[in-house]
Amino acid sequence: MAIIKCPGCERDVWDGEDNCPTCKYPLQLTSEKDSLEAARKLHIRRVWASTFTVCSFFTLVISFVRPPYSGHGIPSVAVLLIFTAAFIWRYLTNASIARLGEE
């Protein structure tokens, strides 16, 4: 077995893997059906990521506009971190879909 670069996240993976262990990018697409299935799964992941990002952004705005009466700094920071994670997740999912479309 050899080590190859994952097209989704540019990390080293074994060439025998079906999916990248880090970003779940499909490495072994054997047919058109597998390619369509991978694209469908990535599309579903993008929808979830977009929904999660919008909900966290809405929660972030609400926490800044009307913070809780006690300890308002901690929830705002926590929601900001969740929003940042959701935004990164959405970006990585969109990048995976774009790379899958290039192949």
C-alpha positions, 0 to 999 in steps of 0.5 A: 500500500502507498500513501496518497494525498486526499483531494478533499483535505490534502492530508496523507492517507493510505490508497486502500481506504474507501474514504478519507478518515479526516474529511470523508472524501470518497477516494475509491469511486468505482462507478457513475452510481458511486459518484452520484451517491457521493455527490448526494451525500455531500449535498445533504451534508451541505444542507445540514451545514448551511442550516446549522450555520444560519441557526448559530448565526441567528442565536449569536445575534440574539445573544448579543442583542438581548443577552441573559441577565447573568453571565452573558459573556460566556454564552455569547462566546460559546455561540460565537465558537459554535458559529465559527465551527459551523461556518468552517464545516460549511466551507469544507463541505462546499470545497469537497463538492467543488472538488468532486465536480471537477473530477 
